[in-house]
Amino acid sequence: VQLQASGGGLVQAEGSLRLSCVVSGRTFSRYALGWFRQAAGKERETVAVIGRSTSSTYYTDSAKGRFAISRNNDKKTVYLQMNSLEPEDTAVYYCAAKEVIMTVTPTTVDDYKYWGRGTKVTVSS
């Protein structure tokens, strides 16, 4: 399984970015998918995850109300729409996947098995 994230870049505070992550493999619909980030000198943290059901989502507190995670099973892609960006959102953003049963939506970094290389997001003040 390979994941390829894109969409990062430099944006001013209060701006928006949309990250995309294409996942290879035949069983995309069986994956829970997540976006995680790692700022310089800090540990990787969960930003948002989405389960096999699009109604099953989780957001870290700092992302609630600003970010939205979504998935398109036909395109084998997971998205992260980020609005009202703040300098504190500056980090490398990673997408990850894990095959799960329908009722499970893992939320922690250690839960996820497959990882992409990351895309850098820089928010200037």
C-alpha positions as CSV (number, residue, x, y, z in Angstrom):
1,V,0.0,0.0,0.0
2,Q,1.4,3.4,-1.0
3,L,0.1,6.8,0.0
4,Q,0.9,10.0,-1.8
5,A,0.0,13.3,-0.1
6,S,-0.1,16.6,-1.9
7,G,-1.5,20.1,-1.5
8,G,0.8,21.7,1.1
9,G,2.4,25.0,0.7
10,L,2.9,28.5,2.1
11,V,-0.2,30.4,3.1
12,Q,-1.0,33.5,5.1
13,A,-2.8,33.3,8.4
14,E,-6.6,33.0,8.0
15,G,-6.0,31.3,4.6
16,S,-7.1,27.9,3.4
17,L,-5.4,24.8,1.9
18,R,-6.8,21.5,0.8
19,L,-4.6,18.4,1.2
20,S,-5.2,15.3,-0.8
21,C,-3.8,11.8,-0.4
22,V,-4.1,9.1,-3.0
23,V,-3.9,5.5,-1.7
24,S,-2.9,2.6,-3.9
25,G,-4.3,-0.9,-3.4
26,R,-7.6,-2.6,-4.0
27,T,-9.1,-2.4,-0.5
28,F,-9.4,1.4,-0.1
29,S,-13.0,1.1,1.2
30,R,-11.8,-1.0,4.1
31,Y,-9.4,1.6,5.4
32,A,-9.8,4.0,8.1
33,L,-7.8,7.1,7.0
34,G,-6.2,9.8,8.9
35,W,-4.3,13.1,8.7
36,F,-1.5,13.7,11.2
37,R,1.1,16.4,11.6
38,Q,4.5,16.9,13.0
39,A,5.9,20.3,13.8
40,A,9.6,20.9,14.2
41,G,10.8,19.5,17.5
42,K,7.5,18.0,18.4
43,E,5.9,14.6,18.3
44,R,3.6,13.5,15.5
45,E,-0.1,14.2,16.4
46,T,-3.5,13.3,15.1
47,V,-5.3,16.0,13.2
48,A,-8.4,14.2,11.9
49,V,-9.5,10.7,11.0
50,I,-12.3,9.2,9.1
51,G,-13.6,5.7,9.3
52,R,-15.0,3.4,6.7
53,S,-18.3,5.2,7.2
54,T,-18.0,8.9,6.3
55,S,-20.2,9.7,9.3
56,S,-17.4,8.4,11.6
57,T,-14.9,11.2,12.0
58,Y,-12.6,12.5,14.8
59,Y,-10.9,15.8,15.1
60,T,-8.3,17.0,17.5
61,D,-9.6,20.0,19.5
62,S,-7.5,22.5,17.6
63,A,-8.9,21.3,14.3
64,K,-12.6,21.3,15.2
65,G,-14.6,23.9,13.4
66,R,-11.7,24.7,11.0
67,F,-10.7,21.5,9.3
68,A,-12.8,18.9,7.5
69,I,-11.8,15.4,6.5
70,S,-13.5,13.6,3.7
71,R,-13.0,10.6,1.5
72,N,-13.8,9.5,-2.1
73,N,-13.7,5.8,-2.4
74,D,-14.0,5.9,-6.2
75,K,-10.9,8.1,-6.4
76,K,-9.2,6.3,-3.5
77,T,-8.5,9.7,-2.0
78,V,-8.8,11.3,1.4
79,Y,-8.9,15.0,1.8
80,L,-8.3,17.5,4.5
81,Q,-9.8,20.9,4.0
82,M,-8.1,23.4,6.2
83,N,-9.6,26.8,6.8
84,S,-8.7,29.7,9.1
85,L,-5.1,28.5,9.2
86,E,-2.9,29.7,12.0
87,P,0.9,29.8,12.3
88,E,0.5,27.0,14.9
89,D,-0.7,24.8,12.1
90,T,2.7,24.9,10.5
91,A,4.0,21.3,10.2
92,V,4.6,18.4,7.9
93,Y,1.2,16.7,7.3
94,Y,1.0,13.0,6.8
95,C,-1.8,10.8,5.7
96,A,-2.1,7.2,6.9
97,A,-4.3,4.2,6.5
98,K,-5.3,1.1,8.4
99,E,-7.6,-1.7,7.4
100,V,-10.4,-1.9,10.0
101,I,-13.8,-3.4,10.5
102,M,-16.8,-1.1,9.9
103,T,-17.3,-0.1,13.5
104,V,-13.7,0.9,14.4
105,T,-12.1,4.2,13.7
106,P,-8.6,4.4,15.2
107,T,-7.6,7.8,16.4
108,T,-4.0,7.6,17.5
109,V,-0.7,7.7,15.6
110,D,0.3,4.2,16.7
111,D,-2.9,2.7,15.4
112,Y,-2.0,3.3,11.7
113,K,0.1,0.9,9.6
114,Y,0.5,2.6,6.3
115,W,2.0,6.1,5.9
116,G,2.7,8.6,3.2
117,R,5.8,10.8,3.1
118,G,4.1,14.0,4.1
119,T,3.5,17.4,2.6
120,K,4.7,20.6,4.3
121,V,2.3,23.3,5.4
122,T,3.7,26.7,6.4
123,V,1.4,29.4,7.7
124,S,2.8,32.9,8.0
125,S,1.6,35.5,10.4
